[in-house]
Amino acid sequence: MKPMARKKPKKRLIEASKPHAPNMTILAFTIAMVTFGAIMIFDSSIYIANNPPFNDQFHFLRLHLIWLLIGVIPASLIYFWDYRKFVKLAFPALIVVIVMLVAVLLQPGDANGSKRWLQIGFEQLVVQPAELLKPVFILFLAGWLAKERKQYKSFNEAFRYGFGQKLIGFAVLLGTVLALVLLEPDLGTTMIICATAFIIFYVSGTDSAHIVGSGIVSGVLVLLAAAAAVLAPYRLERVKTYFHLLLTGEVKDSSDTGYQVMQILIGIGSAGFWGKGFGQSRQRFAYLVENTAFTDSIFAVILEELGMLGGILLILSWILFLAAGFKIAEAAPDRTGKLLAIGITVWLTLQALLNMAANVGLIPLTGIPLPFVTYGGSGTIVALIGSAILLNISRFTVEKKSNAII
């Protein structure tokens, strides 16, 4: 009797790698940006902090540093924990975040017509579930879409059974989370999540059916985004203000809907190439509405004080981050790591570029924060978590061999 032949083990895509030093570009970028952000938050908030009800110039800086310390805890745990293990927790984490999003909508009252925060414990401790959704949803999509799919014999078969089935699940899940965020309402966060999710979905497949289908999906998403931008009256006014500025060079209704845009442009226009100098911003003296001088419009204060030169350096820093993130994705040891690195990189970079574009009039104003720089608890924590995930993956990157199967 012949001995039973052993089954040949499946050929691994890329050799497993042992932990090694992380990507120093991402590490240095994170440290530098967090430090720069803390300095600019203190600078841009000092006027409001010095006045009632705070009467303490360090009020917002102190709170921001507390959030940074809180954020370092999960970021450190994520950095030292192999990403291939914690990706498995993405689904229960996603369920928790979805429950939190529902709880936000069900709670009584609102803030300026929006419901975005959940209060935990005491007055100053609030979380924004929509921010937590960003890294959690990316983790889930990377783990799900990285799974091996059946190979189909024809384009029609692949499109009908392969792409179609995957698309239905993707569309239902994405539609559910986007609807919850849009109801808050938070169009900026909705756009970030939607764009990031689509890019992860697109790069998860390479066959022609997937590419053609992804093109159709992108067209539908663009139409839905345009509809969401103009259906709400206040969003429509922002769009009108933007196009009036774009076509005429003048701000429409500068005492009302165009006030914020006008103040931003005044600050930037008076700064020139070199800027007015650190601590010399005039727009931080409550000309920028509410607390936006150190939140959504902090980039405008940066441009006013550090000029075009400071803005260029900040943009170049984000381009460097983008390149380093894609390099990590390219050298990731598996498909999960690749999709995860792409998702985190796209999310943070896209959010930064949209924030900066809105603050120079290239797109309508949105409430999108500038990662690592804008004041805020949830945004600060998730940005640190995103960076920690990238650093984690970079610890396992490998040199791809010429005969490796991608």
C-alpha positions as CSV (number, residue, x, y, z in Angstrom):
1,M,0.0,0.0,0.0
2,K,1.4,3.3,-1.1
3,P,1.9,5.9,1.6
4,M,-0.5,8.9,1.3
5,A,1.0,11.8,-0.4
6,R,1.3,14.9,1.8
7,K,-0.5,18.0,0.7
8,K,1.9,20.7,-0.4
9,P,1.6,23.7,1.8
10,K,0.2,26.8,0.1
11,K,2.9,29.1,-1.2
12,R,3.0,32.2,1.0
13,L,2.7,35.5,-0.7
14,I,5.7,37.0,1.0
15,E,8.0,35.7,3.6
16,A,7.0,36.3,7.2
17,S,9.1,38.9,8.9
18,K,10.3,39.5,12.4
19,P,9.6,42.8,14.1
20,H,12.2,45.5,13.4
21,A,12.6,49.2,13.7
22,P,9.6,51.3,12.5
23,N,9.5,53.7,9.6
24,M,11.4,56.7,11.0
25,T,9.7,59.2,8.6
26,I,6.3,58.5,10.0
27,L,7.6,58.5,13.6
28,A,9.4,61.9,13.1
29,F,6.4,63.3,11.3
30,T,4.1,62.4,14.1
31,I,6.3,63.8,16.8
32,A,6.9,67.0,14.9
33,M,3.3,67.5,14.0
34,V,2.0,66.9,17.5
35,T,4.5,69.3,18.9
36,F,3.7,72.0,16.3
37,G,0.0,71.5,16.9
38,A,0.3,72.0,20.6
39,I,2.3,75.2,20.1
40,M,-0.2,76.6,17.5
41,I,-3.2,75.6,19.7
42,F,-1.8,77.6,22.6
43,D,-1.0,80.6,20.3
44,S,-4.4,80.6,18.5
45,S,-6.5,80.1,21.7
46,I,-4.8,82.4,24.0
47,Y,-7.2,85.3,23.5
48,I,-10.3,83.3,24.1
49,A,-8.7,81.4,27.0
50,N,-7.7,84.7,28.7
51,N,-11.3,85.9,28.8
52,P,-14.4,84.7,30.7
53,P,-15.5,82.1,31.5
54,F,-12.0,80.6,31.3
55,N,-9.6,83.4,32.4
56,D,-6.6,81.1,32.0
57,Q,-4.3,81.4,28.9
58,F,-3.3,77.7,29.3
59,H,-6.9,76.4,29.4
60,F,-7.2,74.9,26.0
61,L,-3.5,73.8,25.8
62,R,-3.9,72.0,29.1
63,L,-7.0,70.1,27.9
64,H,-5.3,69.3,24.6
65,L,-2.3,67.9,26.4
66,I,-4.6,65.7,28.5
67,W,-6.1,64.3,25.4
68,L,-2.7,63.7,23.9
69,L,-1.7,61.7,27.0
70,I,-4.9,59.8,26.8
71,G,-4.3,59.1,23.1
72,V,-0.8,57.8,23.7
73,I,-2.1,54.9,25.8
74,P,-4.1,53.1,23.0
75,A,-1.6,54.2,20.4
76,S,1.2,52.5,22.4
77,L,-0.8,49.3,22.8
78,I,-1.5,49.3,19.1
79,Y,2.1,49.9,18.2
80,F,3.4,46.9,20.2
81,W,0.6,44.6,19.3
82,D,0.9,42.7,15.9
83,Y,-1.7,44.3,13.6
84,R,-2.6,40.9,12.3
85,K,-4.0,40.1,15.7
86,F,-6.0,43.2,16.5
87,V,-7.6,43.4,13.1
88,K,-9.7,40.4,14.3
89,L,-11.3,42.7,16.8
90,A,-12.4,45.2,14.2
91,F,-15.9,43.8,13.8
92,P,-17.0,44.0,17.5
93,A,-15.3,47.4,17.7
94,L,-17.4,48.5,14.6
95,I,-20.6,47.3,16.3
96,V,-19.7,49.3,19.4
97,V,-19.1,52.5,17.4
98,I,-22.3,52.0,15.4
99,V,-24.2,51.8,18.7
100,M,-22.5,55.0,19.9
101,L,-23.5,56.7,16.6
102,V,-27.1,55.7,17.2
103,A,-26.9,56.9,20.9
104,V,-25.7,60.3,19.6
105,L,-28.8,60.7,17.5
106,L,-31.1,59.6,20.3
107,Q,-29.8,61.9,23.0
108,P,-31.8,65.0,23.8
109,G,-30.6,68.4,22.7
110,D,-28.0,69.5,20.2
111,A,-25.1,71.9,19.7
112,N,-25.8,74.5,17.0
113,G,-28.2,72.1,15.3
114,S,-25.8,69.2,15.3
115,K,-25.6,66.0,17.4
116,R,-22.0,64.8,17.3
117,W,-20.7,64.2,20.8
118,L,-21.4,61.8,23.7
119,Q,-20.7,63.1,27.2
120,I,-18.8,60.6,29.4
121,G,-18.3,61.1,33.1
122,F,-18.1,64.9,33.4
123,E,-18.6,68.0,31.4
124,Q,-15.2,68.2,29.7
125,L,-15.0,64.5,28.8
126,V,-16.9,64.1,25.5
127,V,-16.2,61.8,22.6
128,Q,-17.1,62.1,18.9
129,P,-18.1,58.6,17.7
130,A,-17.8,59.7,14.0
131,E,-14.1,60.2,14.6
132,L,-13.7,56.8,16.2
133,L,-15.4,55.3,13.2
134,K,-12.6,56.3,10.9
135,P,-9.8,53.9,12.1
136,V,-12.3,51.2,13.1
137,F,-14.0,51.1,9.7
138,I,-10.6,51.0,7.9
139,L,-9.5,48.1,10.1
140,F,-12.7,46.2,9.3
141,L,-12.6,46.8,5.6
142,A,-8.9,45.9,5.4
143,G,-9.5,42.6,7.2
144,W,-12.6,41.8,5.2
145,L,-11.5,42.8,1.7
146,A,-8.1,41.1,2.1
147,K,-9.7,37.6,2.2
148,E,-9.0,35.5,-0.8
149,R,-11.7,35.5,-3.4
150,K,-12.7,32.7,-5.9
151,Q,-11.2,32.9,-9.3
152,Y,-13.8,33.2,-12.1
153,K,-13.4,32.1,-15.7
154,S,-15.0,35.0,-17.4
155,F,-15.7,38.8,-17.0
156,N,-19.5,38.2,-16.8
157,E,-19.1,35.5,-14.1
158,A,-16.7,37.7,-12.1
159,F,-18.9,40.8,-12.4
160,R,-22.1,38.9,-11.6
161,Y,-21.0,36.6,-8.7
162,G,-17.7,37.9,-7.5
163,F,-17.8,41.7,-7.7
164,G,-21.6,41.8,-7.3
165,Q,-21.7,39.9,-4.1
166,K,-18.8,41.8,-2.6
167,L,-20.3,45.1,-3.7
168,I,-23.7,44.4,-2.1
169,G,-22.0,43.8,1.3
170,F,-19.8,46.8,0.9
171,A,-22.7,49.1,-0.2
172,V,-25.0,48.0,2.7
173,L,-22.3,48.5,5.3
174,L,-21.0,51.8,3.9
175,G,-24.5,53.1,3.5
176,T,-25.4,52.3,7.0
177,V,-22.5,54.1,8.7
178,L,-22.6,57.0,6.3
179,A,-26.3,57.5,6.9
180,L,-25.7,57.7,10.7
181,V,-22.9,60.2,10.3
182,L,-24.8,62.3,7.8
183,L,-27.8,62.5,10.1
184,E,-25.8,64.3,12.8
185,P,-25.2,66.1,10.4
186,D,-21.5,65.9,9.5
187,L,-20.9,66.0,5.7
188,G,-17.2,66.5,6.1
189,T,-16.6,63.3,8.0
190,T,-19.0,61.5,5.7
191,M,-16.9,62.5,2.7
192,I,-13.7,61.4,4.3
193,I,-15.1,58.0,5.3
194,C,-16.7,57.5,1.9
195,A,-13.6,58.4,-0.1
196,T,-11.3,56.3,2.1
197,A,-13.6,53.3,2.0
198,F,-13.9,53.5,-1.8
199,I,-10.2,53.6,-2.3
200,I,-9.6,50.6,-0.1
201,F,-12.4,48.8,-2.0
202,Y,-10.9,49.8,-5.3
203,V,-7.3,48.6,-4.6
204,S,-8.6,45.3,-3.1
205,G,-9.2,43.8,-6.6
206,T,-7.3,43.8,-9.8
207,D,-9.5,42.0,-12.3
208,S,-11.3,43.9,-15.1
209,A,-14.8,43.3,-13.6
210,H,-13.7,44.9,-10.3
211,I,-12.2,47.9,-12.0
212,V,-15.2,48.5,-14.2
213,G,-17.6,48.0,-11.3
214,S,-15.6,50.4,-9.1
215,G,-15.8,53.1,-11.7
216,I,-19.6,52.7,-11.6
217,V,-19.6,52.9,-7.9
218,S,-17.4,56.1,-7.9
219,G,-19.9,57.8,-10.2
220,V,-22.8,57.0,-7.9
221,L,-20.9,58.2,-4.9
222,V,-20.0,61.5,-6.6
223,L,-23.7,62.1,-7.4
224,L,-24.8,61.3,-3.9
225,A,-22.1,63.6,-2.5
226,A,-23.3,66.5,-4.7
227,A,-26.9,65.9,-3.7
228,A,-26.0,65.9,0.0
229,A,-24.1,69.1,-0.5
230,V,-27.0,71.1,-1.9
231,L,-30.1,69.6,-0.3
232,A,-29.4,71.1,3.1
233,P,-30.0,74.9,3.0
234,Y,-26.9,75.9,5.0
235,R,-24.7,73.7,2.9
236,L,-26.2,75.2,-0.3
237,E,-25.4,78.7,1.0
238,R,-21.7,77.6,1.5
239,V,-21.6,76.2,-2.0
240,K,-23.1,79.5,-3.4
241,T,-20.6,81.5,-1.4
242,Y,-17.8,79.4,-2.8
243,F,-18.8,79.6,-6.4
244,H,-19.4,83.4,-6.1
245,L,-15.9,83.8,-4.8
246,L,-14.5,81.5,-7.5
247,L,-16.2,83.3,-10.4
248,T,-16.0,86.9,-9.2
249,G,-13.2,87.0,-6.7
250,E,-15.5,88.6,-4.1
251,V,-17.1,87.1,-1.0
252,K,-20.9,87.0,-1.1
253,D,-22.8,88.2,1.9
254,S,-19.6,88.9,4.0
255,S,-21.6,89.9,7.0
256,D,-23.5,86.6,7.2
257,T,-22.9,83.3,5.3
258,G,-19.6,84.6,3.9
259,Y,-18.3,86.1,7.1
260,Q,-15.9,83.3,8.0
261,V,-14.5,83.1,4.5
262,M,-13.9,86.9,4.5
263,Q,-12.1,86.8,7.8
264,I,-9.9,83.9,6.6
265,L,-9.0,85.7,3.4
266,I,-8.2,88.9,5.3
267,G,-5.8,87.1,7.5
268,I,-4.1,85.2,4.7
269,G,-4.0,88.2,2.4
270,S,-2.3,90.4,4.9
271,A,0.4,87.8,5.7
272,G,2.4,87.7,2.5
273,F,5.1,85.1,1.9
274,W,6.9,85.4,5.2
275,G,3.8,86.0,7.5
276,K,3.3,88.4,10.3
277,G,5.4,86.3,12.7
278,F,4.6,83.9,15.5
279,G,2.0,85.2,17.9
280,Q,1.0,88.1,15.7
281,S,-2.3,86.9,14.3
282,R,-5.2,89.4,14.4
283,Q,-7.8,86.9,13.3
284,R,-7.5,84.8,16.5
285,F,-8.9,87.8,18.4
286,A,-12.5,86.4,17.9
287,Y,-12.7,87.5,14.3
288,L,-12.8,83.9,13.3
289,V,-16.2,82.7,14.6
290,E,-16.6,80.8,17.9
291,N,-13.5,78.6,18.6
292,T,-12.5,78.0,15.0
293,A,-9.2,79.8,15.3
294,F,-7.8,76.8,17.1
295,T,-10.1,74.1,15.6
296,D,-11.3,74.0,12.0
297,S,-9.6,77.2,10.9
298,I,-6.3,76.8,12.6
299,F,-4.5,76.5,9.2
300,A,-5.7,80.1,8.5
301,V,-3.9,81.3,11.6
302,I,-0.8,79.3,10.6
303,L,-0.8,81.1,7.2
304,E,-1.4,84.5,8.8
305,E,1.6,84.1,11.2
306,L,4.0,81.9,9.2
307,G,2.9,83.1,5.7
308,M,2.9,81.2,2.4
309,L,6.3,79.7,3.4
310,G,4.8,78.0,6.5
311,G,1.9,76.7,4.5
312,I,4.2,75.3,1.8
313,L,6.3,73.5,4.4
314,L,3.2,72.1,6.0
315,I,1.9,70.8,2.7
316,L,5.2,69.3,1.8
317,S,5.3,67.5,5.2
318,W,2.0,65.8,4.4
319,I,3.2,64.8,0.9
320,L,6.2,63.2,2.6
321,F,3.8,61.4,5.0
322,L,1.8,60.2,2.0
323,A,4.9,58.8,0.3
324,A,6.1,57.1,3.4
325,G,2.6,55.6,4.0
326,F,2.4,54.1,0.5
327,K,6.0,52.8,0.9
328,I,4.9,50.9,4.0
329,A,1.8,49.6,2.1
330,E,4.1,48.4,-0.8
331,A,6.3,46.5,1.6
332,A,3.6,45.1,3.8
333,P,3.9,41.4,4.5
334,D,0.3,40.6,3.5
335,R,-2.8,41.9,1.8
336,T,-4.4,43.0,5.1
337,G,-1.3,45.1,5.9
338,K,-1.3,46.6,2.4
339,L,-5.0,47.6,2.5
340,L,-4.7,48.9,6.1
341,A,-1.7,51.0,5.4
342,I,-3.3,52.5,2.2
343,G,-6.5,53.2,4.2
344,I,-4.8,54.9,7.1
345,T,-2.5,57.0,4.8
346,V,-5.4,58.1,2.5
347,W,-7.6,59.0,5.4
348,L,-5.1,61.2,7.3
349,T,-3.7,62.8,4.2
350,L,-7.0,63.5,2.5
351,Q,-8.4,65.0,5.7
352,A,-5.4,67.3,6.0
353,L,-5.5,68.4,2.4
354,L,-9.3,69.1,2.5
355,N,-8.9,71.1,5.7
356,M,-6.1,73.2,4.2
357,A,-8.0,73.6,0.8
358,A,-11.1,74.8,2.6
359,N,-9.0,77.4,4.5
360,V,-7.6,79.0,1.3
361,G,-10.9,79.0,-0.6
362,L,-10.2,76.1,-2.9
363,I,-13.3,74.2,-1.7
364,P,-16.4,75.2,0.3
365,L,-15.8,75.5,4.1
366,T,-16.3,72.2,6.0
367,G,-15.9,71.2,9.6
368,I,-13.0,68.9,8.8
369,P,-10.1,69.1,11.4
370,L,-6.4,69.2,10.6
371,P,-5.0,65.9,12.0
372,F,-2.4,66.3,14.8
373,V,-2.8,70.1,14.8
374,T,-6.5,71.0,15.4
375,Y,-7.6,71.1,19.0
376,G,-10.0,68.3,20.0
377,G,-10.1,65.1,22.0
378,S,-11.5,62.5,19.7
379,G,-9.7,63.8,16.6
380,T,-6.4,63.9,18.5
381,I,-6.8,60.3,19.8
382,V,-7.7,58.8,16.4
383,A,-4.9,60.6,14.6
384,L,-2.4,59.1,17.1
385,I,-4.1,55.7,16.6
386,G,-3.8,56.0,12.8
387,S,-0.1,56.8,13.1
388,A,0.5,53.9,15.5
389,I,-1.2,51.5,13.1
390,L,1.1,52.6,10.3
391,L,4.2,52.3,12.5
392,N,3.0,48.8,13.6
393,I,2.8,47.7,10.0
394,S,6.2,49.2,9.2
395,R,7.7,47.0,11.9
396,F,6.8,43.9,9.8
397,T,7.6,45.2,6.3
398,V,9.7,42.9,4.1
399,E,11.9,43.2,1.0
400,K,9.8,41.8,-1.8
401,K,11.6,39.2,-3.9
402,S,11.4,39.2,-7.6
403,N,9.5,35.9,-7.6
404,A,7.1,36.9,-4.9
405,I,3.4,36.6,-5.6
406,I,1.6,39.9,-5.1
